[in-house]
Amino acid sequence: MASLETPGVPMKELGDVDPHLARSILSEYGSGEIISPEDTFRLLDAYGVPTLQPQLSKTPRQAARLAEDLGYPVALKIASPQITHKSDVGGVRLQLKNSQEVEASFKQIVENSQAAFPEAEILGVYIQRMLPPGQDVIIGAIQDPQFGALVMFGSGGIEVEGLKDVEFALAPLSRAESVQLIKNTWAGRKLSGYRSLSPADQSAVVDIITRIALLASDFPQLAEIEINPLTVQEEGQGAHAVDVRAKTGINHDPILQ
């Protein structure tokens, strides 16, 4: 495996980045709008970021059929534009191993979410294949009015708000700059292995950071995008975006025409 310090190919020259598709997706949204999870995953796909695209189910039975297609274990998450922190309202169920668990969890998730947010629009429930255990990090980008696109990296999952272990850097980033961003955080140092944790696939994380930085740099109308968590597997096994959110900004035009 190549060293993390190797600069690599400039991201602008990669053939698997599709800015035209990204622009087409963003053109469907007005100023200051929340981008749907489905379209946010499509944006990431357009820039070569590995994802676990969830499937939307409208009924418990449909969720069970989708689970059979995806393969167990699966996760269920409430689908509602008004509910951002799904786990806080009991809107998430993990490690479901059969159709009975899926159908029961679907009903419970909807009931929990309606009780917590009676005014929320419930679109259904997302179903998603679960990865083997890994390390969770957060990667994202925002548009700063003074500095432009900034990319973010740090501890993800439930640790993000408690640890405040997040660093920012100006986008776009070279591979070497992405490596340095990782090294500036506890989450990044932990990727090298810590106590019972095996070394994780740092190279995959570097690649994804650089791609997110390029996406934010190319499209200033993308006010913010966040992957939390990005689940990082052991060395050589890659990393995948599990949960995402994004929104547009105000009165920006894309750089790429």
N, C-alpha and C positions, 0 to 999 in steps of 0.2 A: 504494500500500500504506500502511496506517495506520502511524504512528510506533510504535516499540516502547514509548515512554513512555505511550501512551494507555492509561488504566486499563481500558477495555473493560467488557463486561457481567460482573457478578459471577457466578462459576461456579455458585453455587447456583441461578441462574435459567436456566441453559442447558437446553434441552429434550433434548439428545442424551446426557445423563448418566442412566444407569439403575441407581440404587442397589438396586432390588429384585432385578434380575438378579445383581448383585454379591453381595448377601446370600445368594441362593439357591446360588451357586457356593461361597461360603465355608462354608455350612451343611453341605456334604458332607465337611468336614474336622474332625477333632478337634484337641485342643490340641497344639501343637508339631509339627505334621505338615508335610512338604514338599508344596507344591501342585504338581501336575503342570504341565509347560510348556503343555499344551493348555488347562488351566483358567486358568493365569496369563494367556495371551493372551486368553481370554474375559473375564477381569476388565478387562483394558485396553480391549477392545472396548466393554465396558459403560460405560466412562467416556470414550469418544470418542478414545482414543489410537490412531493409525494403526499397524497391525502388518503384519508379513509372517508370517502364520500358517503354520507348517511342517506338512507331511503325513507321517504315519508309514508307513513301508514295512517289510514283514516279510521280503521277499526281494529279491535283486538285480533280478530281472525286474520286480517290482512297482515298484521305484524308477525303473527306466527308463521304465515306462509313465507314472508320475506326472510325470517330467521332461518328457516329450513334452506332457503337458497343461499344465504350468506355463509351458513355454517356456524355452529355454536363454539364458544360462548358469544353472546351478543350483549350490547348495551342499549337501553331505551332512554330517550331524552324528550321532554315536552317540546312541542313545536309551537311557539307563540312569539310574535314580534315584540310583545310587551314584557316578556319574562327573560331578562338577561342572565341573571344568576340562578340557573335552573336547580342546582343542588340545594340552594337555600330554601326552596319551597317544596322540597320532596319531589322534584321533577326529573330525577335521574335514578335509574336502576342499572346495576352492573352485574357482570358475570352470570347472566341468565343462561340456563343449560338445556331447557326444553320448552316445548310449546305451551305447556301449562303455566310455567313461570312467566313466559312472555305475555300471555293473555291477562293473567292476574295483575302483572306489573303495569300493563297498559292502562287498565281501569284505575289502579291506585294512583298512578302519575297524574292522570286527568283530574281525578277527584281532589288530590292535593293542590294542584295548580289552580283549579277553580275556587277552592276554599281560600287560598292565599291572595289571588287576584281575580275577584268576581267579574271585573270589567275587562279582563284580558280576552283577546281573540285566540281561541285554541284551534290551531290548524290540523292538529293530529299529534302523532308521536313519531320522532325520528328513531330509526333502528340502525345500528352500526355494528360491524364486526369488531370484536375486541382483539387487541394485540397482546402478545406475551408481556409480562411485566418489564418495564424499562424505567429510564429516568425522564421525568417531566420537566420541560423548560418552557419559557415563554419567548416568542419572537414576534415583533410587530414593527409598525412604522407609523409616524404621525407627520403632519405638515406644520412646521413652525412658521409663524408669520415673518420672523426675522431671518432664520437660517435656512428655511426650506425643509426638505425631507430629512427626517431623523429616523434611524433604525434603532430598535430596542432589543435587548437580550437579557435574560436573567432566570431566576428560579420560577418555575411554573406550577401549574396545578393549584392545590390549596395553599401552597407556600407563598404565592406571589404577593398577597396583601400583608401577610404576617412578617416575612423576612425583609421586604423592601430591597431585595437583592437584584437591582436592575441597573443597567448601564445603557447610555445612548451614544450614537456616533452619527456624523454627517453622512448622508447617502449621496451618490452610490459609494460602495465599498469595494476595494480590491480584496482578494482572498487573504492577503497578509493582514489587512485591517480588520477583517472579520475574525481572524484568529486572535488578534489583540483584544477585540471586544469581548470575546469569550473568556480570555484569561483574566479580565478585570473583574470577574464575578465569582462568587462562591459556587454557583451552579456550573460554571465552566470548569473550574478546578475539579469539581466532583466528577465530571465526565471522564477524567483520567483514571478513575477508580478510587473508592474510599471505603475503608473497612470491608463490609460484606458486599459492596457494590463492585461488579466487574467493570473494566474500562468500557465506555460506551463509544458509539460511532461518531466521534468528533468531526471527522471529515464530512459526514452527511450534514451535520449542523452548520459547519462553515459554508457549505454549498447553499443551504437554504437561507441563511442570513444574507448572503450576497445576492441571492435572487429576490428576496423581499426588498432589499435596499434598492435594487434596480427597478422593481415594479413601482415603488413609491417615488423614485426619482423621475421615472418616465411619465407618471400620471399625477400631477399636483392636485387634480380634483379628487383624488382618493385621500380624504382627510385623515382617515386612520384605518389600519387593518391590524388584526391581532390573531395570532395562533396561540391558544392556551387550553390544553397543553399541546406541545409538540412532544410526542413520546419517542424517545431515543433508545433504540435497541443496543445490544452488545456490539462491540467493534466488528464492522463489516456487514452488519445486518440492517443498516439504514435507520431512517426516522420518518415519522408520518404525522401530518397535521390531523388532530383528532377533533378539536372544537375551534370554531373561528367566529369572528365578528368583524364587520367593516361598515363604514359610512362614507358618504361623499361630503365634500366641502362646499364652499360658497364661491360661485363665479370664477371657477378655474377652467382653463382649457388644457387639454393634453398636449404635452411636448411633441409627441409623435403624431404626425399627420398622415 
